[in-house]
């Protein structure tokens, strides 16, 4: 056999509501020793299911209904063995290890991490308990867990998310597997942690000649780490080639469309995102012809008449599943390029201030014991100062727990800040009572992260959108109300005929549109967008970003755009504010921040974000980051970043640097720039 | 862990203290005059005065409470008006019998319930699951006294295999003791088995879907290890929560079962004491039941911390 692992025509079905839904439709893949292979696709494309099926980890109602899996060292098709057979268990965990997405739930909460790793070693390497423990500690040291000997007896909940994922890596590698499957292993983590972990996985894999499958929806990650890439769409592989060729010369229309839809950190100022229209087909009603047909810009009549295209070798090592010939594609490409593109709707922000935040501080007390005595404080945000002009977008970036959402809630006055002023339209609302706030409520609106849980499941779309119209008495009668709701639906690109449906009848992207319509209904001056697109698939994200930009141009709104995805923030914002541990460390114009990064934290943050282009990735300078984000309850004295900063001075440990303007409105809180 | 146990013990003592206050106030809470309430209104003035002073009703309520409390702690629970002997002696005869039934039913029903629950969860949707779930659902709804009457009818009256009433300690007559124990114990344990089965099944089904069970399977562990180690240890947490409540309902159930099988336990004593307004005995029964429940709850909490490390670090 030539490959380390070979999956042939694997097919997995899920039984839902009595019908069989093909989640994976004849997918073939292989991997060679020491190779790093990326599998990219949107949610529901079948990338995880393919991996789980090959290990027979699919549980009811799913079932592997066909295909073959071969692994080096065994002549037989592994799917012939039962899921609980000796051979299968030896492959699963012994030869192929997996790391899963959710580090918070993937480790057993009632067993010590030491036990969980030791168990894996004893199972597959057949070592005694003591030797297994020794190896466990070695593995923990390999993934840089400090005090590994003591931590052996710790439980998962005593570690942070990033640490838990490192423990997962240690566990996966402990049985000396030949293949490691990282199934969205870093998706739930912050960018800097994500970069740390993926680099660790790569280093370990290269050292031990372990092959790695990186399963992800993030094109940047595969561009940075993968050598060969499979692109999946609706249960099938649509393109496969090496990383360089995929990004330089994508062949399948889906890959091409995807690359045009995602914002990149190195985008020029006026880059326009071109969203992919429509939605991926429902696997239950997937057509016989090409599943991408409905959304494809290159589609021709012949595609609909033919069966689903098979993977076809266009040039050595480059496969794509498309019926079109090179000539037909080139012709279509020229046609698409000739099409007039919508101009990027940019409006220049005026000078008039919309929001000014001065010295805002919010601490949360921690209570303990029966008498609820105050024992400490979570210092959520401190010394926050910034301005937002009318019609401007200010992006707020930072890792989880840095206080982005607390800040948003203070501005919304869900929380009352302990200190500081919040001027909105010239009035300080920081200490207003609920009654005084009432007229301001309609002027600041919010769009939430999760379009699935932030809409009341029992309310119709119409009443969700129209609620604040009635609340703030913005309409005079029923007729006007109906008209206004219909108009709001049209503004966000939804058909008003759908307005009597309830949220679960809409797709994720449509629900977020309802969320936007709801935010717009009170005719606000400013909208706070708290991670508005992070729960959406990449092909849908572009639609929402474009919509937000159009609305801003049309209505002159100011946005406070909170997100952890720097590429998106950079694309949409005029200026960016970087937060670290509850403090603002840097504020600058987008381009200025990217070209002339000052704060050491911003540098590491930017360098951690992968760019979806292997050529650019290869040239980028890496700024590694040490350690973990400290806890908010015992924030380091002085500069919050000093213990992870490569340039830390003595002064940084004692004094807290304040934001200072270095010219061009570029403010930074760092002593390195103190003259 | 030590702090945790100390904290829980402290809470328990507080709760028992509060219960003792309410138990004591029972005398004053009876509508009308407590002496008439206990002895009926057809008594002479001398009798009234004697009982009035015996109950120390002339003293202020706080003083009465503390002298009652200290008395109770020394073992002086007052005189039973029904049996005309010290309450403590009455209890000493009865309490062990009830504890014997409740605890054995408890000890039998928990492991069996967990076992059936696991079996039915692992074979979800298959015949084993259907049978176990069906039986568990039926028995969980049947009233205990009805089951008691049913088994008594079948095994005592029709088949004549087992005696229909009475209680003998094992040390006195082993054969008779076993024979007399089977039916009441069965009735008491059945509901416990059913409830535990249902609880284990649903929490097992919940846990099996969790990511860490998938992780355990992805490590290539055997099915046995995945189920009984990784899944069950987590699934037991909600089951432990109901253990305390189970014992409470076993004590309550013993009242019915003891009445049906004519067993001289605390349950039947309690019922009789309430009927004849034997206040000292009622007070003692309430206090003993509360004490046992509190101890069981404390043990449950400790067990909780042993199984779930998250509780320990709270």
Interface residues (C-beta under 8 A of the other chain):
Chain A: X55 X57 X60 X84 X88 X89 X90 X91 X92 X93 X94 X97 X98 X100 X102 X105 X106 X107 X108 X109 X110 X111 X119 X120 X123 X124 X155 X157 X158 X168 X171 X175
Chain B: X124 X210 X211 X212 X214 X215 X216 X217 X218 X219 X220 X221 X222 X223 X225 X229 X230 X233 X234 X237 X307 X308 X309 X310 X313
